[in-house]
C-alpha cells in the first residue's frame, strides 16, 4: 500500500509531514481510498524497519523514479588512511526510467540529497 501525497512542491515540510501521518493512519486502518494510492510520479520506499542494507526498488508505472531507503548503521570511515571516525550511514538506492530521466540528473539528485542529509542542521534552518 503506497499512499500518494499530491503537490508536494507547493507544501511546506510540516504540511507534508502532517499529510504523511494522516495517510499512514488511514493505511494502517485499511481505510485508504483508491484515489489516495494512484497517480504518483516519485516514490520513497523504506525497508529500514525490517533491516537489510540495500535493495533494488522497482518502478511501477506511472512512476518515473523510486528511492529506496534502508536501515541506517554506524560505519568506520577514514579520509587519510590513518585516522578514523564513526559515521552514521543511511543507504539510499535510486531507480529511474531512462526514457524520462537522464542518468546524470538522477546521480546529481542523489548526490544533492546525500549532501543535504549530511547537513541536517542547515536543512532544518531552511524550513520556514
N, CA, C and O atoms as a MOPAC input file, in Angstrom:
PM7 MOZYME 1SCF
protein

 N      0.86000 1    -1.17500 1     0.00000 1
 C      0.00000 1     0.00000 1     0.00000 1
 C      0.90000 1     1.22900 1     0.00000 1
 O      1.70900 1     1.42300 1     0.90700 1
 N      0.74700 1     2.05700 1    -1.03100 1
 C      1.58000 1     3.25100 1    -1.15100 1
 C      0.69100 1     4.47900 1    -1.28400 1
 O      0.15600 1     4.73500 1    -2.36300 1
 N      0.52500 1     5.24000 1    -0.21200 1
 C     -0.25500 1     6.47500 1    -0.29900 1
 C      0.47300 1     7.51400 1    -1.14800 1
 O      1.70300 1     7.54000 1    -1.18400 1
 N     -0.28200 1     8.36300 1    -1.82400 1
 C      0.28000 1     9.40400 1    -2.68100 1
 C      0.02500 1    10.76900 1    -2.05000 1
 O     -1.10900 1    11.11300 1    -1.71600 1
 N      1.09700 1    11.53500 1    -1.89600 1
 C      0.98000 1    12.92200 1    -1.43700 1
 C      1.07900 1    13.79500 1    -2.67600 1
 O      2.08300 1    13.76600 1    -3.38700 1
 N      0.04900 1    14.56000 1    -2.92800 1
 C     -0.00700 1    15.36300 1    -4.14700 1
 C      0.51700 1    16.78400 1    -3.90700 1
 O      0.42100 1    17.32800 1    -2.80800 1
 N      1.07200 1    17.35900 1    -4.97400 1
 C      1.51900 1    18.75800 1    -4.98600 1
 C      2.52500 1    19.06600 1    -3.87400 1
 O      2.43200 1    20.10700 1    -3.22500 1
 N      3.48000 1    18.16900 1    -3.65300 1
 C      4.46200 1    18.38800 1    -2.58600 1
 C      5.32100 1    19.62100 1    -2.84300 1
 O      5.84800 1    20.21900 1    -1.90500 1
 N      5.46100 1    19.99900 1    -4.10400 1
 C      6.26100 1    21.18800 1    -4.42500 1
 C      5.60500 1    22.47700 1    -3.93800 1
 O      6.24400 1    23.52900 1    -3.91200 1
 N      4.34400 1    22.39800 1    -3.55600 1
 C      3.61800 1    23.57700 1    -3.08500 1
 C      3.37100 1    23.54000 1    -1.58000 1
 O      2.68900 1    24.41000 1    -1.04000 1
 N      3.93500 1    22.51600 1    -0.89100 1
 C      3.68200 1    22.34600 1     0.53600 1
 C      4.97000 1    22.51400 1     1.33200 1
 O      6.06900 1    22.27600 1     0.83200 1
 N      4.80300 1    22.92800 1     2.57400 1
 C      5.94800 1    23.03100 1     3.47500 1
 C      6.26500 1    21.64700 1     4.03600 1
 O      5.44900 1    20.73000 1     3.94000 1
 N      7.43100 1    21.50500 1     4.61200 1
 C      7.79700 1    20.21700 1     5.22000 1
 C      6.83000 1    19.84000 1     6.34000 1
 O      6.41800 1    18.68300 1     6.41300 1
 N      6.45000 1    20.78000 1     7.22000 1
 C      5.45600 1    20.40100 1     8.23800 1
 C      4.11300 1    19.95300 1     7.63200 1
 O      3.47800 1    19.03400 1     8.15100 1
 N      3.68300 1    20.59300 1     6.54600 1
 C      2.43500 1    20.18400 1     5.89100 1
 C      2.55700 1    18.77300 1     5.31500 1
 O      1.63400 1    17.96600 1     5.42800 1
 N      3.70800 1    18.48400 1     4.69300 1
 C      3.93700 1    17.14700 1     4.13300 1
 C      3.96900 1    16.11400 1     5.25100 1
 O      3.38900 1    15.03500 1     5.12200 1
 N      4.64400 1    16.44300 1     6.34500 1
 C      4.73300 1    15.51600 1     7.47800 1
 C      3.35000 1    15.20500 1     8.04300 1
 O      3.05100 1    14.05200 1     8.35400 1
 N      2.51200 1    16.22400 1     8.17500 1
 C      1.15500 1    16.00300 1     8.69600 1
 C      0.35600 1    15.10300 1     7.75400 1
 O     -0.31000 1    14.16400 1     8.18900 1
 N      0.43500 1    15.40900 1     6.45400 1
 C     -0.30600 1    14.59900 1     5.48700 1
 C      0.20700 1    13.16200 1     5.46800 1
 O     -0.57900 1    12.22300 1     5.34600 1
 N      1.53000 1    12.98900 1     5.58800 1
 C      2.08900 1    11.63700 1     5.65200 1
 C      1.52800 1    10.87900 1     6.84300 1
 O      1.16200 1     9.70900 1     6.72800 1
 N      1.46200 1    11.55400 1     7.99800 1
 C      0.91200 1    10.92400 1     9.19700 1
 C     -0.54500 1    10.54100 1     9.03100 1
 O     -0.96400 1     9.45200 1     9.42300 1
 N     -1.31500 1    11.45100 1     8.44300 1
 C     -2.74400 1    11.18000 1     8.21800 1
 C     -2.93800 1     9.99200 1     7.27700 1
 O     -3.75700 1     9.11200 1     7.54400 1
 N     -2.17500 1     9.96700 1     6.16500 1
 C     -2.29800 1     8.87000 1     5.20000 1
 C     -1.78900 1     7.55000 1     5.78900 1
 O     -2.35400 1     6.49200 1     5.51300 1
 N     -0.73300 1     7.60600 1     6.59200 1
 C     -0.21100 1     6.38900 1     7.22200 1
 C     -1.25000 1     5.79100 1     8.15800 1
 O     -1.41000 1     4.57200 1     8.21500 1
 N     -1.95600 1     6.64300 1     8.89000 1
 C     -3.00600 1     6.14400 1     9.79400 1
 C     -4.12500 1     5.47300 1     8.99800 1
 O     -4.60400 1     4.39800 1     9.36100 1
 N     -4.53300 1     6.12500 1     7.90700 1
 C     -5.56300 1     5.50900 1     7.05500 1
 C     -5.08400 1     4.16600 1     6.51400 1
 O     -5.85300 1     3.20600 1     6.46400 1
 N     -3.80700 1     4.09400 1     6.10600 1
 C     -3.26400 1     2.84200 1     5.57200 1
 C     -3.26200 1     1.75300 1     6.64700 1
 O     -3.66000 1     0.61800 1     6.38300 1
 N     -2.82000 1     2.09500 1     7.84600 1
 C     -2.80600 1     1.10600 1     8.94300 1
 C     -4.21000 1     0.61300 1     9.27600 1
 O     -4.40600 1    -0.55000 1     9.62600 1
 N     -5.18100 1     1.51300 1     9.16300 1
 C     -6.57000 1     1.16500 1     9.47600 1
 C     -7.30000 1     0.52300 1     8.29500 1
 O     -8.47000 1     0.15900 1     8.41400 1
 N     -6.61700 1     0.38200 1     7.15700 1
 C     -7.23600 1    -0.21400 1     5.96900 1
 C     -8.29700 1     0.66300 1     5.33800 1
 O     -9.22700 1     0.15700 1     4.71000 1
 N     -8.17000 1     1.98700 1     5.49600 1
 C     -9.20500 1     2.89900 1     5.01500 1
 C     -8.75900 1     3.80500 1     3.87200 1
 O     -9.45400 1     4.76400 1     3.53800 1
 N     -7.59600 1     3.51100 1     3.26400 1
 C     -7.16900 1     4.32400 1     2.11900 1
 C     -8.09000 1     4.06000 1     0.93300 1
 O     -8.47400 1     2.92000 1     0.67300 1
 N     -8.43800 1     5.12900 1     0.21800 1
 C     -9.27600 1     5.00300 1    -0.97000 1
 C     -8.36200 1     4.84100 1    -2.19200 1
 O     -7.20700 1     5.26400 1    -2.16000 1
 N     -8.87500 1     4.23200 1    -3.26500 1
 C     -8.04900 1     4.02500 1    -4.45900 1
 C     -7.39900 1     5.30800 1    -4.99000 1
 O     -6.24900 1     5.27700 1    -5.42600 1
 N     -8.12200 1     6.43800 1    -4.95800 1
 C     -7.54700 1     7.68000 1    -5.47300 1
 C     -6.42500 1     8.21200 1    -4.57100 1
 O     -5.66200 1     9.08000 1    -4.99500 1
 N     -6.31500 1     7.70900 1    -3.34200 1
 C     -5.24000 1     8.11200 1    -2.43900 1
 C     -3.98600 1     7.25600 1    -2.63300 1
 O     -2.97200 1     7.46900 1    -1.96800 1
 N     -4.06400 1     6.27400 1    -3.56000 1
 C     -2.93000 1     5.38400 1    -3.82300 1
 C     -2.53400 1     5.36800 1    -5.29000 1
 O     -1.74200 1     4.51700 1    -5.69400 1
 N     -3.05200 1     6.27400 1    -6.09400 1
 C     -2.73800 1     6.23500 1    -7.52300 1
 C     -2.26900 1     7.59600 1    -8.00200 1
 O     -2.57200 1     8.62700 1    -7.40300 1
 N     -1.51500 1     7.57300 1    -9.10800 1
 C     -1.09100 1     8.80700 1    -9.75200 1
 C      0.23500 1     9.37300 1    -9.28500 1
 O      0.56500 1    10.51300 1    -9.61400 1
 N      0.99900 1     8.60800 1    -8.53000 1
 C      2.29800 1     9.10000 1    -8.07200 1
 C      3.32700 1     9.10200 1    -9.19500 1
 O      3.22400 1     8.32300 1   -10.14300 1
 N      4.31700 1     9.97800 1    -9.08400 1
 C      5.40000 1    10.01700 1   -10.07000 1
 C      6.74400 1     9.67500 1    -9.45200 1
 O      7.64200 1     9.21200 1   -10.15600 1
 N      6.90300 1     9.89400 1    -8.14400 1
 C      8.12900 1     9.57200 1    -7.42200 1
 C      7.73900 1     8.92900 1    -6.10500 1
 O      6.90200 1     9.45600 1    -5.37300 1
 N      8.34600 1     7.79000 1    -5.80200 1
 C      8.00500 1     7.06500 1    -4.59100 1
 C      9.23100 1     6.92600 1    -3.71100 1
 O     10.34900 1     6.77500 1    -4.20300 1
 N      9.01500 1     6.97800 1    -2.41000 1
 C     10.05400 1     6.65600 1    -1.44600 1
 C      9.61400 1     5.38200 1    -0.75400 1
 O      8.54300 1     5.32700 1    -0.15000 1
 N     10.44800 1     4.36000 1    -0.84600 1
 C     10.14000 1     3.07200 1    -0.24700 1
 C     11.15300 1     2.81100 1     0.85800 1
 O     12.36000 1     2.85900 1     0.61900 1
 N     10.67600 1     2.53700 1     2.05400 1
 C     11.56400 1     2.30800 1     3.18600 1
 C     11.45700 1     0.88400 1     3.67800 1
 O     10.37700 1     0.41300 1     4.03400 1
 N     12.58900 1     0.20500 1     3.69500 1
 C     12.64700 1    -1.13100 1     4.28700 1
 C     13.46000 1    -1.10700 1     5.57700 1
 O     13.80400 1    -2.15500 1     6.12300 1
 N     13.76200 1     0.09700 1     6.05700 1
 C     14.56600 1     0.24200 1     7.26700 1
 C     13.98900 1    -0.44200 1     8.47600 1
 O     14.73400 1    -0.91400 1     9.33500 1
 N     12.68500 1    -0.50600 1     8.56200 1
 C     12.04400 1    -1.11800 1     9.71500 1
 C     12.24100 1    -2.62300 1     9.80700 1
 O     12.07400 1    -3.21100 1    10.87600 1
 N     12.59700 1    -3.25100 1     8.68300 1
 C     12.79200 1    -4.70300 1     8.71800 1
 C     14.25100 1    -5.09200 1     8.50100 1
 O     14.57100 1    -6.27500 1     8.38200 1
 N     15.14000 1    -4.09000 1     8.45000 1
 C     16.56800 1    -4.37600 1     8.32500 1
 C     17.02300 1    -4.40200 1     6.88000 1
 O     16.33800 1    -3.90600 1     5.98600 1
 N     18.18200 1    -4.98500 1     6.66900 1
 C     18.76400 1    -5.00900 1     5.33600 1
 C     19.52700 1    -3.72700 1     5.05900 1
 O     19.23700 1    -2.68600 1     5.64800 1
 N     20.49300 1    -3.79900 1     4.17200 1
 C     21.32600 1    -2.62800 1     3.89000 1
 C     20.99800 1    -2.02000 1     2.53300 1
 O     20.95700 1    -0.79500 1     2.41100 1
 N     20.76800 1    -2.82900 1     1.52300 1
 C     20.44400 1    -2.30900 1     0.19200 1
 C     19.36000 1    -3.16300 1    -0.44900 1
 O     19.20100 1    -4.33900 1    -0.12100 1
 N     18.62200 1    -2.55800 1    -1.36300 1
 C     17.69700 1    -3.30500 1    -2.19200 1
 C     17.51500 1    -2.52400 1    -3.48200 1
 O     17.88500 1    -1.35200 1    -3.56600 1
 N     16.95500 1    -3.16500 1    -4.46600 1
 C     16.71800 1    -2.50900 1    -5.75500 1
 C     15.23200 1    -2.20100 1    -5.86600 1
 O     14.42700 1    -3.09700 1    -6.12000 1
 N     14.86200 1    -0.92000 1    -5.67700 1
 C     13.44300 1    -0.57200 1    -5.81400 1
 C     13.01300 1    -0.64400 1    -7.28200 1
 O     13.75200 1    -0.23500 1    -8.17800 1
 N     11.83400 1    -1.15900 1    -7.50800 1
 C     11.30200 1    -1.33300 1    -8.86500 1
 C     10.25100 1    -0.26800 1    -9.14500 1
 O      9.37000 1    -0.01400 1    -8.32400 1
 N     10.35500 1     0.34800 1   -10.31300 1
 C      9.42800 1     1.40400 1   -10.72400 1
 C      8.09900 1     0.77800 1   -11.15000 1
 O      8.07300 1    -0.20500 1   -11.89100 1
 N      7.01000 1     1.35400 1   -10.67700 1
 C      5.67200 1     0.94500 1   -11.09500 1
 C      5.04200 1     2.10100 1   -11.86100 1
 O      4.93100 1     3.20700 1   -11.33000 1
 N      4.62500 1     1.85900 1   -13.10800 1
 C      4.00600 1     2.91300 1   -13.90800 1
 C      2.80100 1     3.47400 1   -13.16000 1
 O      2.07300 1     2.69100 1   -12.54900 1
 N      2.55100 1     4.75900 1   -13.17000 1
 C      3.18100 1     5.79700 1   -13.98200 1
 C      4.37600 1     6.48600 1   -13.31600 1
 O      4.79100 1     7.55600 1   -13.76200 1
 N      4.93300 1     5.89100 1   -12.25500 1
 C      6.11500 1     6.48000 1   -11.62600 1
 C      7.22600 1     6.66000 1   -12.64700 1
 O      7.28100 1     5.96000 1   -13.65900 1
 N      8.11300 1     7.61200 1   -12.36400 1
 C      9.31000 1     7.74900 1   -13.18100 1
 C     10.56300 1     7.47100 1   -12.36200 1
 O     11.64700 1     7.30500 1   -12.92000 1
 N     10.41700 1     7.41900 1   -11.02300 1
 C     11.57100 1     7.14400 1   -10.17600 1
 C     11.11000 1     6.67100 1    -8.80200 1
 O     10.00800 1     6.98500 1    -8.35100 1
 N     11.98500 1     5.90600 1    -8.15100 1
 C     11.70800 1     5.43500 1    -6.80500 1
 C     13.01200 1     5.41300 1    -6.01300 1
 O     14.04000 1     4.93700 1    -6.49600 1
 N     12.95300 1     5.93400 1    -4.79500 1
 C     14.10900 1     5.95200 1    -3.89400 1
 C     13.89800 1     4.89900 1    -2.81900 1
 O     12.88200 1     4.90200 1    -2.12400 1
 N     14.86200 1     4.00100 1    -2.68800 1
 C     14.82900 1     3.00600 1    -1.62800 1
 C     15.67400 1     3.48100 1    -0.45800 1
 O     16.82700 1     3.87100 1    -0.63900 1
 N     15.10500 1     3.45100 1     0.73700 1
 C     15.80100 1     3.87000 1     1.95200 1
 C     15.87500 1     2.66500 1     2.87800 1
 O     14.86700 1     2.01300 1     3.14800 1
 N     17.08200 1     2.37500 1     3.36200 1
 C     17.27700 1     1.22200 1     4.23700 1
 C     17.58800 1     1.67400 1     5.65600 1
 O     17.57900 1     2.86800 1     5.95700 1
 N     17.86000 1     0.71900 1     6.51200 1
 C     18.17300 1     0.99800 1     7.91000 1
 C     19.56300 1     1.62800 1     8.00700 1
 O     20.51800 1     1.14500 1     7.39800 1
 N     19.66400 1     2.70200 1     8.77300 1
 C     20.96200 1     3.33500 1     8.97100 1
 C     21.80800 1     2.47800 1     9.90700 1
 O     21.29300 1     1.70700 1    10.71700 1
 N     23.12000 1     2.64000 1     9.76900 1
 C     24.04900 1     1.89100 1    10.61100 1
 C     25.32500 1     2.70300 1    10.77900 1
 O     25.62100 1     3.58500 1     9.97200 1
 N     26.08500 1     2.39800 1    11.83700 1
 C     27.34900 1     3.08200 1    12.10400 1
 C     28.45700 1     2.38200 1    11.34200 1
 O     28.55100 1     1.15500 1    11.33900 1
 N     29.31400 1     3.19900 1    10.67900 1
 C     30.40100 1     2.65600 1     9.86600 1
 C     31.66900 1     3.45300 1    10.14500 1
 O     31.63800 1     4.68100 1    10.23100 1
 N     32.78100 1     2.74200 1    10.28300 1
 C     34.05800 1     3.41900 1    10.49900 1
 C     34.54200 1     3.98000 1     9.16800 1
 O     34.47000 1     3.30900 1     8.13900 1
 N     35.03800 1     5.22100 1     9.19700 1
 C     35.42600 1     5.90800 1     7.97700 1
 C     36.76200 1     6.61200 1     8.19300 1
 O     37.02700 1     7.14800 1     9.26800 1
 N     37.60600 1     6.60200 1     7.14700 1
 C     38.89500 1     7.29100 1     7.21000 1
 C     39.10000 1     8.09100 1     5.93100 1
 O     38.90700 1     7.57800 1     4.82900 1
 N     39.49600 1     9.36000 1     6.08600 1
 C     39.79700 1    10.18700 1     4.91100 1
 C     41.25100 1    10.07400 1     4.49300 1
 O     41.55900 1    10.16600 1     3.30400 1
 N     42.15000 1     9.87800 1     5.44500 1
 C     43.57500 1     9.88800 1     5.13700 1
 C     44.24000 1     8.52600 1     5.29100 1
 O     45.44700 1     8.41400 1     5.07500 1
 N     43.50600 1     7.50500 1     5.65100 1
 C     44.06700 1     6.17900 1     5.83200 1
 C     44.73000 1     5.96800 1     7.18400 1
 O     45.16600 1     4.85800 1     7.48900 1
 N     44.81300 1     7.02000 1     8.00400 1
 C     45.48200 1     6.91100 1     9.31000 1
 C     44.49600 1     7.07500 1    10.46400 1
 O     44.43700 1     6.23900 1    11.36600 1
 N     43.73500 1     8.14400 1    10.42700 1
 C     42.76400 1     8.38800 1    11.48800 1
 C     41.37900 1     7.98100 1    11.00300 1
 O     41.07300 1     8.04300 1     9.81200 1
 N     40.57200 1     7.57600 1    11.92900 1
 C     39.22400 1     7.17000 1    11.53300 1
 C     38.21500 1     7.69400 1    12.54000 1
 O     38.54000 1     8.03300 1    13.67800 1
 N     36.99000 1     7.74300 1    12.07500 1
 C     35.87900 1     8.14000 1    12.92800 1
 C     34.67500 1     7.30400 1    12.52100 1
 O     34.65400 1     6.68000 1    11.46100 1
 N     33.68400 1     7.31100 1    13.38600 1
 C     32.45800 1     6.58000 1    13.10000 1
 C     31.42500 1     7.53800 1    12.53100 1
 O     31.25700 1     8.65000 1    13.03300 1
 N     30.73700 1     7.10900 1    11.49100 1
 C     29.69000 1     7.91900 1    10.86500 1
 C     28.40800 1     7.10000 1    10.75500 1
 O     28.42600 1     5.89500 1    10.50200 1
 N     27.31000 1     7.79500 1    10.95300 1
 C     26.02200 1     7.16100 1    10.73200 1
 C     25.76500 1     7.14800 1     9.22400 1
 O     25.78800 1     8.19500 1     8.57700 1
 N     25.52500 1     5.97500 1     8.67600 1
 C     25.36600 1     5.80400 1     7.23500 1
 C     23.92000 1     5.43100 1     6.93100 1
 O     23.35100 1     4.54300 1     7.56600 1
 N     23.33500 1     6.11200 1     5.95900 1
 C     21.96700 1     5.81600 1     5.52500 1
 C     22.01000 1     5.36800 1     4.06700 1
 O     22.17800 1     6.20400 1     3.17900 1
 N     21.86400 1     4.07200 1     3.80000 1
 C     21.89300 1     3.59600 1     2.41700 1
 C     20.66900 1     4.06500 1     1.63100 1
 O     19.53100 1     3.94000 1     2.08400 1
 N     20.93300 1     4.60400 1     0.44600 1
 C     19.88700 1     5.04400 1    -0.48400 1
 C     20.10900 1     4.35300 1    -1.82000 1
 O     21.24700 1     4.21900 1    -2.27000 1
 N     19.03800 1     3.91700 1    -2.45100 1
 C     19.10600 1     3.32200 1    -3.78700 1
 C     18.05700 1     4.00800 1    -4.66000 1
 O     16.88000 1     4.06100 1    -4.30300 1
 N     18.48900 1     4.52800 1    -5.79800 1
 C     17.56100 1     5.21800 1    -6.69300 1
 C     17.42200 1     4.44500 1    -7.99100 1
 O     18.41900 1     4.08100 1    -8.61500 1
 N     16.19100 1     4.19600 1    -8.39400 1
 C     15.89300 1     3.62200 1    -9.71200 1
 C     15.08600 1     4.64700 1   -10.47800 1
 O     14.26500 1     5.35300 1    -9.89300 1
 N     15.31200 1     4.74200 1   -11.80400 1
 C     14.58800 1     5.72900 1   -12.60100 1
 C     14.36900 1     5.20300 1   -14.00900 1
 O     15.07800 1     4.31600 1   -14.48300 1
 N     13.38000 1     5.77000 1   -14.65400 1
 C     13.04200 1     5.42000 1   -16.02800 1
 C     13.91500 1     6.25900 1   -16.95700 1
 O     13.75200 1     7.47600 1   -17.04100 1
 N     14.84400 1     5.59900 1   -17.65500 1
 C     15.77600 1     6.31000 1   -18.52700 1
 C     15.08300 1     6.98900 1   -19.70300 1
 O     15.67500 1     7.85100 1   -20.35300 1
 N     13.85600 1     6.61600 1   -19.98200 1
 C     13.12200 1     7.28300 1   -21.06700 1
 C     12.66200 1     8.66300 1   -20.64200 1
 O     12.32700 1     9.49300 1   -21.48700 1
 N     12.64100 1     8.92200 1   -19.32500 1
 C     12.13300 1    10.18100 1   -18.79100 1
 C     13.23200 1    10.99600 1   -18.10900 1
 O     13.26200 1    12.22200 1   -18.21700 1
 N     14.12300 1    10.31700 1   -17.41300 1
 C     15.14700 1    10.99300 1   -16.60200 1
 C     16.53600 1    10.60900 1   -17.10300 1
 O     16.85000 1     9.42800 1   -17.24500 1
 N     17.35700 1    11.61300 1   -17.36700 1
 C     18.74300 1    11.39400 1   -17.74700 1
 C     19.50800 1    10.84500 1   -16.53200 1
 O     19.33600 1    11.33800 1   -15.41700 1
 N     20.33500 1     9.84300 1   -16.74500 1
 C     21.07900 1     9.22200 1   -15.65900 1
 C     21.94500 1    10.20200 1   -14.88500 1
 O     22.05700 1    10.09600 1   -13.66400 1
 N     22.56200 1    11.15900 1   -15.58300 1
 C     23.40400 1    12.14700 1   -14.89900 1
 C     22.56800 1    13.00500 1   -13.95600 1
 O     23.02000 1    13.34300 1   -12.86100 1
 N     21.36300 1    13.35800 1   -14.36800 1
 C     20.47400 1    14.14800 1   -13.50000 1
 C     20.07800 1    13.33500 1   -12.26800 1
 O     19.98000 1    13.88600 1   -11.17200 1
 N     19.85000 1    12.03800 1   -12.43600 1
 C     19.49100 1    11.18200 1   -11.30600 1
 C     20.63400 1    11.10400 1   -10.30000 1
 O     20.40900 1    11.14300 1    -9.09100 1
 N     21.85800 1    10.99300 1   -10.80400 1
 C     23.02000 1    10.93400 1    -9.91100 1
 C     23.22200 1    12.27600 1    -9.20900 1
 O     23.55100 1    12.30800 1    -8.02300 1
 N     23.03100 1    13.37900 1    -9.92700 1
 C     23.15100 1    14.70400 1    -9.28600 1
 C     22.10200 1    14.85900 1    -8.18300 1
 O     22.39700 1    15.41000 1    -7.12300 1
 N     20.88600 1    14.37900 1    -8.42500 1
 C     19.83700 1    14.43100 1    -7.40800 1
 C     20.24100 1    13.63100 1    -6.17300 1
 O     20.11400 1    14.11300 1    -5.04800 1
 N     20.72600 1    12.41400 1    -6.38300 1
 C     21.12400 1    11.57200 1    -5.26100 1
 C     22.27200 1    12.20800 1    -4.48500 1
 O     22.28000 1    12.17300 1    -3.25500 1
 N     23.23500 1    12.78400 1    -5.18800 1
 C     24.36200 1    13.46100 1    -4.52000 1
 C     23.88300 1    14.67700 1    -3.74600 1
 O     24.34600 1    14.91700 1    -2.63000 1
 N     22.96200 1    15.45300 1    -4.31800 1
 C     22.38900 1    16.60900 1    -3.62500 1
 C     21.65700 1    16.16700 1    -2.36300 1
 O     21.81800 1    16.77100 1    -1.30200 1
 N     20.85300 1    15.11300 1    -2.47900 1
 C     20.09600 1    14.61500 1    -1.32800 1
 C     21.04400 1    14.14000 1    -0.22900 1
 O     20.82800 1    14.43300 1     0.94600 1
 N     22.09000 1    13.41000 1    -0.60600 1
 C     23.05900 1    12.92600 1     0.39200 1
 C     23.73100 1    14.09900 1     1.10000 1
 O     23.90600 1    14.06700 1     2.31800 1
 N     24.10900 1    15.13200 1     0.34900 1
 C     24.74700 1    16.30900 1     0.95400 1
 C     23.77100 1    17.02500 1     1.89500 1
 O     24.16000 1    17.46400 1     2.97700 1
 N     22.51800 1    17.14100 1     1.48500 1
 C     21.51300 1    17.80600 1     2.33200 1
 C     21.29100 1    17.01600 1     3.62000 1
 O     21.19100 1    17.60100 1     4.69800 1
 N     21.21300 1    15.69600 1     3.51200 1
 C     21.01100 1    14.86600 1     4.69900 1
 C     22.23900 1    14.86600 1     5.60300 1
 O     22.12900 1    14.65200 1     6.81100 1
 N     23.39900 1    15.10500 1     5.01700 1
 C     24.63700 1    15.17100 1     5.78800 1
 C     24.73600 1    16.47600 1     6.57700 1
 O     25.55800 1    16.59200 1     7.48600 1
 N     23.90600 1    17.45100 1     6.23500 1
 C     23.89700 1    18.74400 1     6.91500 1
 C     22.49300 1    19.01900 1     7.42300 1
 O     21.85400 1    19.97800 1     6.99300 1
 N     22.01300 1    18.19600 1     8.32400 1
 C     20.63600 1    18.29600 1     8.81300 1
 C     20.40500 1    19.63900 1     9.51300 1
 O     19.32000 1    20.21100 1     9.40200 1
 N     21.42500 1    20.15500 1    10.24300 1
 C     21.26100 1    21.45200 1    10.91600 1
 C     20.92500 1    22.54100 1     9.89500 1
 O     20.00200 1    23.32500 1    10.11400 1
 N     21.65900 1    22.59800 1     8.79100 1
 C     21.38400 1    23.58000 1     7.75100 1
 C     20.03800 1    23.36400 1     7.10000 1
 O     19.33200 1    24.31600 1     6.76700 1
 N     19.68600 1    22.09200 1     6.92200 1
 C     18.40400 1    21.75900 1     6.32400 1
 C     17.25700 1    22.21100 1     7.21500 1
 O     16.27100 1    22.76000 1     6.72400 1
 N     17.37300 1    21.98800 1     8.50400 1
 C     16.31900 1    22.40800 1     9.43500 1
 C     16.21200 1    23.93500 1     9.53400 1
 O     15.11700 1    24.46600 1     9.72000 1
 N     17.33300 1    24.63500 1     9.41200 1
 C     17.28700 1    26.10900 1     9.43300 1
 C     16.57400 1    26.66400 1     8.20600 1
 O     16.03600 1    27.77100 1     8.24300 1
 N     16.57100 1    25.89300 1     7.11300 1
 C     15.94500 1    26.35200 1     5.87800 1
 C     14.42500 1    26.19400 1     5.88800 1
 O     13.74000 1    26.72500 1     5.01500 1
 N     13.89400 1    25.46400 1     6.87600 1
 C     12.43900 1    25.25200 1     6.95000 1
 C     11.77200 1    26.53500 1     7.43300 1
 O     12.14000 1    27.07300 1     8.47800 1
 N     10.78100 1    27.03100 1     6.66700 1
 C     10.10100 1    28.26100 1     7.08300 1
 C      9.25200 1    28.06700 1     8.32900 1
 O      8.62000 1    29.01400 1     8.79800 1

